[in-house]
Amino acid sequence: MSPTQQYAIVTGNYWAFTITDGALRMLVVLYFWQLGYSPLEIALLFLFYEFFGIVTNLVGGWLGARWGLNVTMNIGLSVQILALLMLTVPAEWLGVLYVMVAQALSGIAKDLNKMSAKSSIKNLASDSSGQLYRWVALLTGSKNALKGVGFFIGAVLLAWFGFAEAMMIMSAMLTAALLVSLLFLDGSLGKAKNKPKFNEMFSKNPTLNWLSAARFFLFGARDVWFVVALPVFLVGVLNWEHTYVGAFMALWIIGYGVVQALAPKITGLKKGVAADANPSASTARWLAWVLAAVPLIMALTLDYDPQTILIAGLVVFGVLFALNSAVHSYLIVSIASADGTSKDVGFYYMANAGGRLVGTMLSGYVYQVAGMEACLYFSAAFILIAGLLVTRMSPSITKPI
């Protein structure tokens, strides 16, 4: 099959997984808030999800380089099916520890799937004419748009069918995707010619390390107010219905994904231009400075009209965060080693998962003890740190576009 056909299979696989991942997150937040869990307790349900994402990205990148990305991608789908089936048990079985274990499996599955999809593009696209940037942006943007669809689907499935039934429906959907992947995905995709040793999992590239640290704070900045604090605020303070919360957050994620997919055009890349027109570390730095102002302004003005400020602020934050994320995603795939790309990408997304873990835990704790404004202040501070870390990257990729 051609690289374009293989890219289509990888993307379709990633899409199917992403819908269930977004739906599962929304289902867990809304269902357990409905059961009377506190914001911090809900955040703790995702503790293992994010923690095992850190481990999975590190080990999974090494495994992908040794075994091939089709293997790690299919393992990810299989583990997610198992995690969903675990949550089909009667409601009285769904204690905190049990759900945390199921979420741990889901976190492992999600990051195996994401690492495999992102790494495979390095083997399928050329960086010389901007194709790599466009394909990375399209994969990342479409994934996030469909994660938004998943948020809405999760809320609707909860309202129409119930928690356990929703898990059965999603596991059936992923089983179909797994069969397609097993039948058609290239078995040699991403397999390194020189098999990396286990002690080579950690990056020795300073540029990659600084970018990974910046990614940690960038995604911590998003999740510190978006993951737990926002849906709980919408339900508990603004009295929104569950379906409205799911629809609103779905639309935000979809719009965010569309902007990511269009990032090459927005940042000035046109088809056929030279490679030096691709985004650089300088692009990432200035985008971070602008983004940091948004949660800061929201925090300072939230008391005046919470609903309007949140909706308007989310729109602006979504556009700017999408551009930040797209540029970061391109930079990591671009600077990753061509032989065994998944090892470098896995290390980078380990930092991404670490940022999500810290952001998620802070989202529940800070909201519970200090409210939404404090979450927004944390977000602004994290983004500023991400911008500072990007300035430490190698001068070879700091040339402005």
C-alpha positions as CSV (number, residue, x, y, z in Angstrom):
1,M,0.0,0.0,0.0
2,S,1.1,3.6,-0.7
3,P,2.3,5.9,2.1
4,T,-1.0,7.9,1.7
5,Q,-3.1,4.7,2.2
6,Q,-1.1,3.7,5.2
7,Y,-1.5,7.3,6.6
8,A,-5.3,6.9,6.0
9,I,-5.4,3.7,8.0
10,V,-3.3,5.2,10.9
11,T,-5.5,8.2,10.9
12,G,-8.8,6.2,10.9
13,N,-7.5,4.0,13.7
14,Y,-6.6,7.1,15.7
15,W,-10.0,8.7,15.0
16,A,-11.9,5.7,16.3
17,F,-9.8,5.5,19.4
18,T,-10.1,9.2,20.1
19,I,-13.9,9.2,20.0
20,T,-14.0,6.6,22.7
21,D,-11.3,8.3,24.8
22,G,-13.2,11.6,24.8
23,A,-16.5,9.9,25.5
24,L,-15.0,7.9,28.4
25,R,-13.6,11.0,30.0
26,M,-16.9,12.9,29.8
27,L,-18.8,9.8,31.0
28,V,-16.6,9.4,34.1
29,V,-16.7,13.1,35.1
30,L,-20.5,13.5,34.7
31,Y,-21.5,10.1,36.1
32,F,-19.4,10.3,39.2
33,W,-20.3,13.9,39.9
34,Q,-23.9,12.7,39.6
35,L,-23.1,10.0,42.2
36,G,-21.9,12.7,44.6
37,Y,-18.1,12.6,44.2
38,S,-16.2,15.8,45.1
39,P,-14.0,17.5,42.4
40,L,-10.9,16.2,44.0
41,E,-12.3,12.6,44.1
42,I,-13.2,12.9,40.4
43,A,-9.6,14.1,39.7
44,L,-8.2,11.1,41.6
45,L,-10.1,8.8,39.2
46,F,-7.7,10.0,36.5
47,L,-4.6,9.7,38.6
48,F,-3.6,6.2,37.2
49,Y,-4.8,7.2,33.7
50,E,-2.2,10.0,33.6
51,F,0.5,8.3,35.6
52,F,0.6,5.2,33.4
53,G,0.5,7.4,30.4
54,I,3.9,8.7,31.5
55,V,5.3,5.1,31.8
56,T,3.7,4.0,28.6
57,N,5.1,6.8,26.4
58,L,8.6,6.0,27.7
59,V,8.5,2.2,27.4
60,G,6.1,2.3,24.4
61,G,8.4,4.4,22.3
62,W,11.2,1.9,22.9
63,L,8.9,-1.1,22.1
64,G,7.6,0.7,18.9
65,A,11.2,1.1,17.7
66,R,11.9,-2.6,18.3
67,W,8.6,-4.3,17.4
68,G,7.1,-1.9,14.9
69,L,4.4,0.7,15.3
70,N,1.6,-1.5,14.1
71,V,2.1,-3.8,17.1
72,T,2.0,-1.0,19.7
73,M,-1.0,0.5,18.0
74,N,-3.0,-2.7,18.0
75,I,-2.0,-3.4,21.6
76,G,-3.4,0.0,22.4
77,L,-6.7,-0.7,20.8
78,S,-7.0,-4.1,22.6
79,V,-6.2,-2.7,26.0
80,Q,-8.8,0.1,25.5
81,I,-11.5,-2.5,24.7
82,L,-10.6,-4.3,27.9
83,A,-10.8,-1.1,29.9
84,L,-14.2,-0.3,28.5
85,L,-15.5,-3.8,29.3
86,M,-14.3,-3.5,32.9
87,L,-16.7,-0.6,33.4
88,T,-19.8,-2.5,32.2
89,V,-20.1,-4.1,35.7
90,P,-23.0,-3.2,38.1
91,A,-22.8,0.3,39.6
92,E,-22.1,-1.0,43.1
93,W,-18.8,-2.5,41.9
94,L,-17.6,0.9,40.6
95,G,-15.6,2.0,43.6
96,V,-12.7,4.5,43.3
97,L,-9.9,1.9,43.2
98,Y,-11.7,-0.2,40.6
99,V,-12.3,2.7,38.3
100,M,-8.8,3.9,38.8
101,V,-7.5,0.5,37.6
102,A,-9.8,0.7,34.5
103,Q,-8.6,4.2,33.9
104,A,-5.0,3.1,34.2
105,L,-5.5,0.6,31.4
106,S,-7.2,3.3,29.3
107,G,-4.2,5.6,29.9
108,I,-1.8,2.9,28.7
109,A,-4.0,2.3,25.7
110,K,-4.4,6.0,24.8
111,D,-0.7,6.8,24.8
112,L,0.3,3.6,23.0
113,N,-2.1,4.6,20.2
114,K,-1.1,8.3,20.1
115,M,2.7,7.6,20.2
116,S,2.3,5.0,17.4
117,A,0.2,7.3,15.2
118,K,2.4,10.4,15.6
119,S,5.7,8.4,15.1
120,S,4.4,6.7,12.0
121,I,4.1,10.0,10.1
122,K,7.9,10.4,10.2
123,N,8.2,7.3,8.1
124,L,5.4,8.3,5.7
125,A,5.9,12.1,5.0
126,S,8.7,14.3,3.7
127,D,9.8,17.4,5.6
128,S,11.3,19.2,2.5
129,S,8.1,20.7,1.2
130,G,6.1,21.1,4.3
131,Q,4.3,17.8,3.9
132,L,5.4,16.6,7.4
133,Y,4.0,19.8,9.1
134,R,0.7,19.5,7.2
135,W,0.3,15.8,8.0
136,V,1.2,16.2,11.6
137,A,-1.2,19.1,11.9
138,L,-4.0,17.2,10.1
139,L,-3.6,14.1,12.3
140,T,-3.4,16.2,15.5
141,G,-6.2,18.6,14.6
142,S,-8.6,15.9,13.4
143,K,-7.9,13.9,16.5
144,N,-8.9,16.7,18.8
145,A,-11.9,17.6,16.7
146,L,-13.1,14.0,17.1
147,K,-12.2,14.0,20.8
148,G,-14.7,16.9,21.0
149,V,-17.3,14.7,19.2
150,G,-16.4,12.0,21.8
151,F,-17.2,14.5,24.7
152,F,-20.7,15.0,23.2
153,I,-21.2,11.3,22.4
154,G,-20.3,10.5,26.0
155,A,-22.8,12.9,27.4
156,V,-25.5,11.7,25.0
157,L,-24.8,8.0,25.7
158,L,-25.0,8.6,29.4
159,A,-28.4,10.4,29.0
160,W,-29.9,7.9,26.5
161,F,-28.5,4.5,27.5
162,G,-26.7,4.7,30.8
163,F,-23.1,4.2,31.9
164,A,-22.6,0.4,31.4
165,E,-24.5,0.3,28.0
166,A,-22.3,3.2,26.8
167,M,-19.2,1.2,27.5
168,M,-20.5,-1.8,25.5
169,I,-21.3,0.4,22.5
170,M,-17.9,1.9,22.4
171,S,-16.1,-1.4,22.9
172,A,-17.9,-2.8,19.8
173,M,-16.8,0.3,17.8
174,L,-13.2,-0.2,18.7
175,T,-13.3,-3.9,17.9
176,A,-14.2,-3.1,14.3
177,A,-11.2,-0.6,14.2
178,L,-8.9,-3.3,15.6
179,L,-9.9,-5.8,12.9
180,V,-9.1,-3.2,10.1
181,S,-5.7,-2.4,11.6
182,L,-4.8,-6.1,12.0
183,L,-5.6,-6.8,8.4
184,F,-4.1,-3.8,6.6
185,L,-1.5,-1.9,8.6
186,D,2.1,-2.4,7.4
187,G,4.0,-4.6,9.8
188,S,7.4,-2.9,9.3
189,L,6.1,0.6,10.0
190,G,8.5,2.4,12.4
191,K,10.7,-0.6,13.2
192,A,14.2,0.7,13.8
193,K,17.1,-0.8,11.8
194,N,19.4,-0.6,14.8
195,K,17.4,-2.0,17.7
196,P,17.6,0.5,20.6
197,K,18.7,-0.8,24.0
198,F,16.5,-0.4,27.0
199,N,18.8,2.2,28.6
200,E,18.4,4.3,25.4
201,M,14.8,5.2,26.2
202,F,15.8,8.5,27.8
203,S,16.7,11.3,25.4
204,K,20.2,12.6,25.3
205,N,19.2,15.4,22.9
206,P,19.2,18.8,24.8
207,T,16.9,20.4,22.3
208,L,14.3,17.5,22.6
209,N,14.6,17.7,26.4
210,W,13.9,21.5,26.5
211,L,10.9,21.0,24.2
212,S,9.6,18.1,26.3
213,A,9.8,20.3,29.5
214,A,7.9,23.0,27.7
215,R,5.3,20.5,26.6
216,F,4.9,19.4,30.3
217,F,3.9,22.9,31.3
218,L,1.8,23.7,28.2
219,F,-0.5,20.8,28.8
220,G,-0.5,21.2,32.5
221,A,-1.8,24.8,31.8
222,R,-4.7,23.5,29.8
223,D,-5.8,20.7,32.1
224,V,-5.5,22.6,35.4
225,W,-8.8,24.4,34.6
226,F,-10.3,22.4,31.7
227,V,-10.4,18.7,32.9
228,V,-12.3,18.8,36.2
229,A,-12.8,22.5,37.2
230,L,-14.6,23.6,34.0
231,P,-17.3,20.8,33.8
232,V,-17.9,20.9,37.6
233,F,-18.2,24.7,37.5
234,L,-20.7,24.6,34.6
235,V,-22.8,22.0,36.4
236,G,-22.4,23.1,40.0
237,V,-22.3,26.9,39.7
238,L,-23.9,27.8,36.4
239,N,-26.4,24.9,36.7
240,W,-26.0,23.6,33.2
241,E,-27.5,20.2,32.3
242,H,-25.1,17.3,31.5
243,T,-26.0,17.2,27.8
244,Y,-25.3,21.0,27.5
245,V,-21.9,20.6,29.2
246,G,-21.0,17.7,26.9
247,A,-22.1,19.7,23.8
248,F,-20.3,22.9,24.8
249,M,-17.0,21.1,25.6
250,A,-17.4,19.0,22.4
251,L,-17.8,22.2,20.3
252,W,-14.7,23.7,21.9
253,I,-12.6,20.6,21.3
254,I,-13.9,20.4,17.7
255,G,-13.0,24.0,17.0
256,Y,-9.7,23.5,18.7
257,G,-9.0,20.5,16.4
258,V,-10.0,22.5,13.3
259,V,-7.6,25.3,14.1
260,Q,-4.8,22.7,14.7
261,A,-5.5,21.1,11.3
262,L,-5.3,24.6,9.7
263,A,-2.2,25.6,11.6
264,P,0.2,25.4,8.6
265,K,-1.9,27.9,6.7
266,I,-2.4,30.2,9.8
267,T,1.3,30.3,10.6
268,G,2.2,31.1,7.0
269,L,3.2,27.7,5.4
270,K,2.0,27.3,1.8
271,K,2.1,24.2,-0.3
272,G,5.5,23.8,-2.0
273,V,7.5,26.3,0.0
274,A,11.0,25.7,1.3
275,A,11.5,23.8,4.5
276,D,12.9,26.9,6.3
277,A,9.4,28.3,6.2
278,N,8.3,25.7,8.7
279,P,7.6,26.9,12.3
280,S,10.5,27.2,14.7
281,A,11.2,27.5,18.4
282,S,10.8,31.2,18.0
283,T,7.2,30.6,16.8
284,A,6.4,28.5,19.8
285,R,7.9,31.1,22.2
286,W,5.8,34.0,20.9
287,L,2.7,32.0,20.7
288,A,3.2,31.1,24.4
289,W,3.5,34.7,25.5
290,V,0.2,35.6,23.8
291,L,-1.6,32.5,25.1
292,A,-0.6,33.3,28.7
293,A,-2.5,36.5,28.7
294,V,-5.8,34.8,28.1
295,P,-6.3,32.8,31.4
296,L,-4.8,35.8,33.3
297,I,-7.4,38.2,31.9
298,M,-10.2,35.6,32.5
299,A,-9.2,35.2,36.1
300,L,-9.2,39.0,36.7
301,T,-12.6,39.5,35.1
302,L,-14.5,36.3,35.9
303,D,-16.6,37.8,38.7
304,Y,-18.3,40.3,36.4
305,D,-20.1,37.8,34.2
306,P,-18.8,34.2,34.7
307,Q,-20.8,32.6,31.9
308,T,-19.8,35.2,29.2
309,I,-16.2,35.4,30.3
310,L,-15.8,31.6,30.3
311,I,-17.4,31.2,26.8
312,A,-15.5,34.1,25.2
313,G,-12.2,33.2,27.0
314,L,-12.5,29.5,25.9
315,V,-12.9,30.5,22.3
316,V,-9.7,32.7,22.3
317,F,-7.8,30.2,24.5
318,G,-8.8,27.4,22.1
319,V,-7.5,29.1,19.0
320,L,-4.2,30.1,20.6
321,F,-3.6,26.8,22.4
322,A,-4.3,24.9,19.2
323,L,-1.6,26.8,17.4
324,N,0.8,26.3,20.3
325,S,0.1,22.5,20.3
326,A,0.4,22.1,16.5
327,V,3.8,23.9,16.4
328,H,5.1,21.8,19.3
329,S,3.8,18.6,17.6
330,Y,5.6,19.5,14.4
331,L,8.8,20.4,16.1
332,I,9.1,17.1,18.0
333,V,8.5,14.9,14.9
334,S,10.8,17.1,12.9
335,I,13.8,16.8,15.3
336,A,13.2,13.2,16.2
337,S,15.7,10.6,15.0
338,A,14.7,9.1,11.6
339,D,15.7,5.6,12.8
340,G,13.4,4.6,15.7
341,T,11.4,7.8,15.7
342,S,9.0,6.4,18.3
343,K,11.7,6.4,21.0
344,D,12.1,10.2,20.8
345,V,8.4,10.8,20.3
346,G,7.6,8.5,23.2
347,F,10.0,10.4,25.5
348,Y,8.4,13.7,24.5
349,Y,4.8,12.5,25.1
350,M,5.9,11.1,28.4
351,A,6.4,14.8,29.4
352,N,3.0,15.5,27.8
353,A,1.4,12.9,30.0
354,G,3.2,14.2,33.1
355,G,1.8,17.7,32.4
356,R,-1.7,16.2,32.1
357,L,-1.2,14.3,35.4
358,V,-0.2,17.4,37.3
359,G,-2.8,19.6,35.6
360,T,-5.6,17.1,36.3
361,M,-4.7,16.7,40.0
362,L,-4.4,20.5,40.4
363,S,-7.7,21.0,38.6
364,G,-9.6,19.0,41.2
365,Y,-7.6,20.2,44.3
366,V,-7.2,23.9,43.4
367,Y,-10.8,24.2,42.3
368,Q,-12.0,22.6,45.5
369,V,-10.0,24.8,47.8
370,A,-9.7,28.1,45.9
371,G,-12.2,28.2,43.0
372,M,-12.0,28.7,39.2
373,E,-10.0,31.9,39.3
374,A,-7.1,30.2,41.1
375,C,-7.1,27.5,38.4
376,L,-6.8,30.2,35.7
377,Y,-3.9,31.8,37.5
378,F,-2.1,28.5,37.6
379,S,-2.8,28.1,33.9
380,A,-1.2,31.5,33.0
381,A,1.9,30.8,35.2
382,F,2.4,27.3,33.5
383,I,2.2,28.8,30.0
384,L,4.8,31.5,30.9
385,I,7.1,28.8,32.1
386,A,6.6,26.8,28.9
387,G,7.5,29.9,26.9
388,L,10.7,30.4,28.9
389,L,11.7,26.8,28.4
390,V,11.4,27.0,24.6
391,T,14.0,29.8,24.6
392,R,16.5,27.2,25.8
393,M,16.2,25.1,22.7
394,S,19.0,24.8,20.1
395,P,19.6,27.9,17.9
396,S,19.3,25.7,14.9
397,I,15.6,25.6,15.2
398,T,15.0,29.0,16.7
399,K,15.0,30.9,13.4
400,P,11.6,32.7,13.0
401,I,9.4,31.7,10.1
